[in-house]
Structure formats: C-alpha cells, structure tokens
Amino acid sequence: MIARRGRSPEGMVMASAGVNMPGGNGDRDRAASQECRLRRRRRFSPHRHVSAAAATSASDEGGNVVTGSSAGDKRIRPARSPPASAYSCSSSSSPSDGSSDREEDCSSGGAASHLPPPAQASTAAAAAAAPVWPVAFGSVSLAGRMRNMEDAVSLRPSFCVWADGSPMHFFAVFDGHGGPHVSALCREQMHAILAEELAAAAAVAEEEVEEGRAWRAALSRSFSRVDALAAVACACGRATVPRCECPLSGQTGSIIGSTAVVALLVRDRLVVANCGDSRAVLCRAGAPIPLSSDHKPDRPDEKARIEAAGGQVMYSNGARVRGILAMSRALGDKYLKPEVICEPDITITERTVEDECVILASDGMWDVISNETASDVARQCLEDGSPSGSRAAAGGGEAASSSTGAAAAAAVGQEPEPRCYRASALLARLALGRESSDNISVVVIDLKRRE
C-alpha cells in the first residue's frame, strides 16, 4: 500500500485499516481501504496453496526442476518462473516513512499460519504421491502320500527395512530331503541371516544399480551361511555346537539337504533367489512368467558343471547326481560336494499394475501342475474371493499359514489372507488329486489391491 507523506504514522495505520481521517481525502482513503481488502482476499484464496504443493519438486544446481520418487526415476525439466510466494508481501513505502512493517502486516500477516512450512509440505506431498504396492499372502503344506513331512514354509512380512526406509517382505518354500533338518533350519534361520546381510549391504548401496547388486550379494552370502550351518542342523531347526539335545536330535541321515526358493518384495521390485527344483512363477495379465529355473542334473549347463567338477549324472528313476540326488543345487548335502553347490540363481523383476500374484511351490506341486494351470487357478481364486469359513472347510490335515502370519500382514497394512489361502489350498489339493507322490507346499502372494 502506498503511504502518503505528511501524515503521522498513527494516521497511516488507521487509513490502512479503512478508517477515514478527518480532513483527509475520502476518495483516496476509500481506494486504499479497498486495495487492502483485496489483498486480504488474495491471501486466503486457494491458489496461494499451490506453491506449497509445488514444494514436492526440487531444483538442481542448474535451475532445473527434478521430479521423481527415487534416483532412478528422476526426470529433469526446465525451471519455470516462480509464482508469487504466499509468504512474501510488497510495499511501495520507503523505510523512512516508518509504515513499512505495519503495511506488510496488512498484506501478508497470518499467511504463514495458514500454509504449512515448505519442508513439511514437501514431505507430506511426497508421501501422498508415493505408489503403494499391496501384498497379501497365504500358504498350505501337505504331507501328501509321504510318511514324513520334510517341506517347510516361511512367511515373514516386514522382516527388515531397507536403507531408504522401505519395508522388505520375505516369503520362501524349502523342500527337504533325507530328513527335515535343513528345511527346518532354513525356516527358522534364513530370514534372520538375510536381514543381517541386508543391513550390512545397505550401508554401501546408494544408487538403484547398487541396490540390485547389494540384494544379490546379500542373498548369495545368506545361502552360503545357511549351507555351512546345515552340517550341524537339528530337525527342530536349530544349529548348535555341540549338537542340540532336543528329542529330534537323534534323527540323522547320510544325505540331508533342502531346496530353497525365496521371494523378497521391496517397493516395486520382486527379487527371487532359487537353489534346487522348487519354483517361483509370476502371473502377469493372465500369463505365467517363470521367475526361477529348476536346477536339474540333466539341464545342459548344470550337467556340464557337474562333469567339470568330477561328478557324474546317472539315470535311476530320472537324472541324479551320482545316481543319488535328483537336483544339481541344494543347501546341505556335504557328501555330494563339489558337484552339488548352494549358489542361488537370482532374478530382479519390476512390478507392474498388471501383476496379479506370485506362486512359490515345491516340486510336489510343479511335477503335476503346469505353470499355466497354476497361474489360472490362483488368479481365478483371487478374483472370486473367499467364502466365510473357507479355512475350516479346507480340512484339518493341512498345515495352513499360521495366525501369526495373518496378524503380521494386518500389522503392516496388508490385506488379510483368505483369498490367498483358498488359492493355495486348491492348488495343493489339485496336485494331490493328480497323484503327486511328494510333500506339497504352496505359497500364493497377492499383488493387487482387492475390495
């Protein structure tokens, strides 16, 4: 507001408040009052809040605006001319007039109290703009036609947090052979060991490319550490020296080991590590996408590796390492080294809105159900929903995912699991109906937000 010279500061204050001074020019004072009211209206108009929302964009050193939720998603566009700030005010009065501060109160006083500080606005807007990647899960394990149950399942939502604060979810299927020792060890220890390795890897991973390398290295080291513990594993899942003294400690075998297929979900990434002949399959837009490849002794590259290590692939009820083991990679099996190794194959897949579910299962299911059939069955179950009491109707002989799994899912804001459990149960029963002769373990992870 323009203050006229020759008037006392008190007169200017009253004029700025819309009061006509005696002896003054009424028309000019009324015009000044009208201008003050217009400024107050503009102060509270909605467009003032645009600058707070715009705080979600940061400027780089060259004056460009950088947007995106991560380093890998940054896009740079030329910086626009900044809009009039909601925190600034203008006055044409000179400081010598003594009215500058009072007139600034008329044009901008109180604006800061109605707009959040820029840092808070940026954080809130970024959080609101961040995509949400839903995760829900369910599992079923059946002994099937086997006398002993050697499979194990591990469901660990939010088992650790990555360097950027993103929760990481751990799901795995372990198919033991020669006894439940190594599969039980994996169920109890693998996620804890992996959390340690990820914490160490997070300290050095800064960019998205380095993230992938860090995840691969952490998984590879975790598999090696579990493999080293397998020699002293007890059937209860502990690995101690001296040996565990629990009632299961007397169960031993000459060839004891386990497969492992592990799925990690973090943000929009799906990381799968596989060692053995368990399998992970992604259902995307109704089509199955294998996320792992079975390690069979007659696979050309695996056969060449076994023979280069001095071993043989013999055929006795299928291809077997030294005629004994029906897989070329596994955790444990110290008497079959160096032919049988524990190094996992690792894939990293970017999630899309077309992704529907991931299926992890032991070969007890995959031997009798194709990827296409499993994908169709799981997708249809998830779309149809789950009737009430499906868990009770599934039968008492099934080891379903525990109540702690559902509670953990709810704790991290994930959808409860009835649909996933129903899909897992149906796949397991289908495999049993097709005369699978092995233990059957199935995990279904729903990747869509469903009503």
N, C-alpha and C positions, 0 to 999 in steps of 0.2 A: 504494500500500500504506500502511496506517495504522501509523505507528511509535508505540510506547508510550513515554510519558515515564518517566524514572527509569532508563533503561538507557543504557549507554555507546554511543557511535557504533559501536565495534567489535562490540558485541553485536548492534546492529541490522543491520549488514552481514551477519553470519553468519546471523542469523534470516532475512534476506531471501533468503539462498542456500539455505534449507531445513535449516539445522543447528539442533538443539535445544540451547539453552544450559542448563547446569546450574543448577538452582534455578528455572528458568523454568516457565511454564505450557505443558506439552507440547501440549495440545489447541489452544491459540491459535496456537502456533508452527506446528503442522502445518497449521492452516487458512490461515495466512499463506503457507506454502510452496505449498499447493495453489492459492491465488489467483495466486501468481507464475507457476506453471507454466501456468495457464490463459491468463494474459496473453501468455506467450511463444508459446503455440499460436495465439492470435488474431493475433499479429503476422505469422506466416508463412502464415496461411490465405489462400485465393485471393481472397476478397472484398476484401482490402486493395489489390489491384491495380486495382480498379475506379476508384478516384479518379485513378489515373494515366491510364487510358484516357479518363476523363471530361474530361481536360485539353484534349481537342480542341474543346470548347465554350468560347467566351469570353463574359464578362459585359459587358454595356454599362453605361453610366453609371447607368441606372435600375435596375440589379439584374436585368435580364432576360438570358436566355441566348441568344446569337446563334450560329446554326449556318449552314453552307454553305461551299462552296469558293471563292466569289467574291462581289464586292459585289452582283452581280445575282442571286445565289442565296440571299441571307440570309433566314432566317426567324427570327422572334423569338417565344420562348415564355417565360412567367413563370418566374423562377428558383425552383428547388426549395431546400428546406432542405439545407444542405451536410452530407454524411455525415461521420462521424468520420474525421479525417485520419489517414493511415498514418504521418505524420511527427510527430504530437502524442502526448503522454503526459500522464497525470493522476496527481496525488499529493495526498493529503489532509494530508500532513505540512506543518507550518509551517516557514518558513525557519529559525526559531530552533532547530529540532530538530537542524540540521546533517545531516539524512539525505535531503534532497530530491534532490540530484544523484545520489546512489547509487541511490535507488529509481527515478528516471527511467531509469537505465541498465537496470534490470530490465525495465521495461515497454516501452521503445521503442528501446533501444540496438541498432544494427545494422539497423533498418528502412530507413534511407536507403541502405544499401549494397545492399539487395535490390530497391529501386524506383528507376527512372530519375528524374533531375531533371525537374520539371514541364515545362520548356521542351523538353527532348529528347523526352519522351513525347508532347507535343503535336505536334511536327514529324513524328515517326515515324508517329503515328496518322493525321495529316492526309495524309501521303504515301500511306499504305496505303489510305485511303478515297477518294483522288482517282481518277476514272474514267480508264481507258486507252482511247484511241481509235486502233485499229490502222490502219496504212497500208502497203500494198504496191502495186507498180506494174510495168507492162511496156509496151513500145511497139513498133510496127512502122512503117516507112516504105517505100513502093514508088514507083518512078518510073512504074509502070504503062505506059500507052501513049504517054506523053510522052517526047520525046528527052532533055530536061534535067530534073534534079531541083531543084525550087525550094522544096519544103517543108523545114521544119526542126522538130525536137522538142527540148525542153529538160526534163530531169528533174533536179531539184535538191532532194533531201530534206534537211531541216535546214539550209537555206541561210542562215538567220538565226534569232535568238532574240528573242521579243517582250519587252516591258518586265517581265512577270511571270515570266520565265524559261521560258515555253513555247516549244518549237521550232516553227518555221514551215516548211512544205514547199511547194515551188514546182514546178508542172508546167504545160507550155504546148505549144501547137501553133501554128506560124507558116506560113502559106501564101503564098509569094512570087509575084509576077507581074512580068514584064519582066526577070527575072533573079533570082538567089539573093541579091543584095546585102543587101536589107533583112531578109529572113528569117534569113540568117546573122548579121547584126548583132544581131537580137533574141535568137537562140540564145546568142550569146557575151556580150551585154551587159545584157540586160533584167533578169536576176536580180540582177546586181551593182548596177545603178542602183536597183532596187526595194529592195534591202537598205539602201542609203544613205537612201532616203526614209523607210523604216520606222523606222530608227534615229532620224531627226530627229522623226518623228511620235510615237514612243514617249515622248519627253521631255515631251510636253504632254498625253498621253492618260492619264487617271486612272481614269475610270469606264467601265463597259461600253458606255454610249451613246457616249461619246467615243472608245472603241476603234473602233467601226464607222465613225465619221467620219474617224478617223485613217487607217484602212485604205483608205477610198475616196479620200481626198486623196492618199495616197502612191501609189496605183495610177495615178490621173489624172496626177500630176506625172511619174511614170516613163514613161508612154506619150508625154507631150509631149516629154520629154528624148530619147527614142529617135527620135521623129519629127524632131526638129531635127538629129540626127546622120545621118539617112537620106540627106541630100543628099551627104555625103562618104563614104558606106559603100562598102567594098570587098567583093567576092564572098567573100573569106576571113573576113569577119565583123568586121574592124577598121574604125574610122572615124577617120581622121587627116588633119591639115592640115600640110604638103602631102599629097597623096594617097599611099596605100600603093603601094609599089613591088614587091609580090609578083607572081607570074605571072598572077594573076587580076585584076589591077588594070585591064587593058585592056578588060574586059567592061563595057560601058555600054549604056544604053537610054534612050529618051525618057520612058517611063512605068515607073518602078521603085517597087515598094512591097510591102507584105505585110499580111495579116490577122494578128490575134493573139487567141488565147483563152487566158487564164491562170487557173489554179486555185490558190488558196492554202488550205492546211489548217492550222489552228491550233486546238488543243483541240477543242471540239465545234462549231467554225464552219467552214463551207466558203464561201470568198469567190471569186467568179468575175468576171473582167473580160473583156469581149469587144469587139473592134473589127473589123468585117468579117463575112464569112459562114462562118467556122469556128464550131463549136458545142460546147457542153457539155451533157450530159444525165446526170441522176442517176437511178439505178434504186433505187426505194424500194418494198419489199414487192411486188416483181414488176412495178411500174408505172413507166413513164418520166416523169420530171419535167424539162422543159427549164429549164436554168439560164441560158440566154442566148437572145437573139433575133437572127436573121440581119439584117444591115444591107444590105438590097436596095434599089436605086433606086426600085422601084415600090411599096415599102411606103408607105402613105399619109402617115405623119408624115415619113418621110425625103424623099419626093418634094416635099412642101410646103417642107421646109427647103432643099432644093436649088434650087427655083424662087425662094424668097425671097432666096437668095444670088446670083441672077442666072444660074443654070445651067439646063440642060435635061436631061430624061430622054428618051432616044431609044431606039427599039427596033430593035436589029440583033443577031439571034441572042439575043434576050432583052433585058430592060431594062438600059440602060447610061447612066452619067453622060457626057453629051456624045457618046453613042454609042460610048464607049471602054471604060470600066471597069464591070464587072458588079457592083460593090459600092459602097455610098454612104459607107463609112468605111474608112479604111486608114491604116497608117503609111507615110510617104513620099508619093509621087505629088505632088510640089510643083507640077507643071504643071496639076494639076486642082484646086488650091485657089482659092477658099474653099469650093467645093461639097463636096469630099471632106475630111472632118475626121478627126482622130485621137482624139477624145474617146470613151473606152470606156463602155459600159453596165456597171454593177457591181451584182451581187446578193450578199447575205449570207444563207446558209441554215444553220439549226441542224441538226446531225446528230442522228439518232435510231438506236435499235437495229435499226430495220427497214431502214436504208440498206444497200445491198449493194455498189454500185460506182458510179463516175463514168466516163463516156466522153468524152474530148476527141478531136475529129477534124476534119480539113479537109473542104471541100465535095466533095472527090473521093470520100469515103465517103457523106456525107449526101445527095448528089444521087441516089443509087441505093438507099439503105437507110433505112427509116423509123426513127423513134425507138423504136417498139415492137419492131421486129425486132432492132435493135442491142441493146436492153436485154435481150431474151430470150436472144439468142446469148451475150452476155457473162455473164449470170447463170448460164446452164447450164454454160458452160465453167468458171467459178469453182467451181461446186458439184461438178462431176465430177472436178476435179483435173487434174493434168498428168502424162502418162506420161513416163518417163525418155527422154531423147534427143529431146524434142519440138523443141528448138532446132535440132538438126541436121536433123530431118525437115522443118523449115519451108522449107528451101531456101536456097541461097546468094545469091539475088538480093535478099534483104530486108535492110534496114538496121535490125537489132533494137536495143533498148536496150542500151547498152554494158555491159561487165563492171564499169565504174566505177559504174554505176547500181545494180547488184546489191550491190556492196561497200558503197556508201553506205547502201543500205537496211539491210544487216546491221549497219552501224556504229551506227545509231540504233535498233536493236532491232526493225526491221520484218521482216515475212515475206519470204523470197526470192520471186522473181517468176515462176516457171514458169507458174502458172495465168494470171496476168495477160498474160504474153507469148503464151500459147496463145490467149487470148480476142482479143487484138489481131490476131494473125496470121490467125485465122479471119475476123474482120470485114474485114480488108484483102483477103483472098482472095475473100471473098464479093462485095465491091464490084468487084473485078477481073472476076469471073465474070459480073457483071451489066453488063459493058461500060462501066465508068467510064472516061472519056476524060482524066482529070486525074491528077496525083500524088495518092497516098493515104497519109495519115498518121493513125495511131490510137494513143491512149494509154488504157489501162484502169487505173484506180486501185481496188484492192480495199479496201473499208471494213469488212470483217468479219474477225474472228479465226477462222481455219480450221485444222483439225488436218491 
